[in-house]
Amino acid sequence: MSTVGATTPIKKEKEQERLDIQYHALRLAFEDKPFVAPVDNPTSVLDVGTGTGIWVMDVADLHPNAEIIGTDLSPIQPLWVPPNFEVDDLELEWTFPNDHFDLIHTRILMGSIQDWKLFFKQSFEHCKPGGYLECQELDVYAATDDDSLSDDSAIRKWCTNQEAAAQKMGRSLRVTGDDFKKQMEEAGFQNVEVRKYKLPIGPWPLDPKLKEVGLFQLAAMLEGIDGLTLALWTRFLGWDDKEITVFLQMVKSEFKRSNIHSYWPLYSIYGQKPEASKNKE
């Protein structure tokens, strides 16, 4: 889940741990596929907002001959990762060659990217003709299919406040696949597909695989929710630390309740740059 930009001061070690736990939840939710787009034998891949770099390393294992670059605003990658990581702000002008990447990938950057239309435009310019952009994003408004999560629950109130704080930064944590599809098509991508998934929170699913996904995602939320909340709510919503701590205990308690069947709506939205397209350098 996005930390909502580079200005949120989350302790580095705890954020690394949260990102790694969430990575495993997402890996299972996406059926052990690092990307869903039909990209065969890529030679150049860009991972935007790479976090701890696990995705880059997994793709490198699958495609050892490919050039795979991970970029992030914060250098939080462990010291032992390969040196193909760059500290870069992808909301500024890109310095990569045009028509270069077979795949450009994002994962859980809602709140980190302010201008998605600009991001889609730059991604289109730097994809190879025939290459793909894939955005794996979740909607930060907990859902349920059986009305076990009410609108006045602590979880839903947390989601609403997170979005209110993000809006005050000129950003949003909400996503629908259709919105991304429309904007990607406006940028020039074709064959845009929206795949919908569920990221359960807690071990409530009956399906053994989804139960495991839920355990990892619950662990990620319990580990990281304080860091995801404190700076935003004190800075933009006027809450004090004590109020936040008390409220987050209620949120955590609800996340752990087996009779609340909550999940994050999760999407993979990918589109292809037309084969005939070529940008001017």
Secondary structure, DSSP 8 states (H G I E B T S, - for coil): ---SSTTS---HHHHHHHHHHHHHHHHHHTTT-S--S---S-SEEEEES-TTSHHHHHHHHH-TTSEEEEEESS--S-TTS-S-EEE--TTS---S-TT-EEEEEEES-BTTBS-HHHHHHHHHHHEEEEEEEEEEEE-SS-B-SSS-S-TTSHHHHHHHHHHHHHHHTT------HHHHHHHHHHHT-EEEEEEEEEEESSS--SSHHHHHHHHHHHHHHHHHHHHHHHHHIIIII---HHHHHHHHHHHHHHHH-TT---EEEEEEEEEE--TT-----
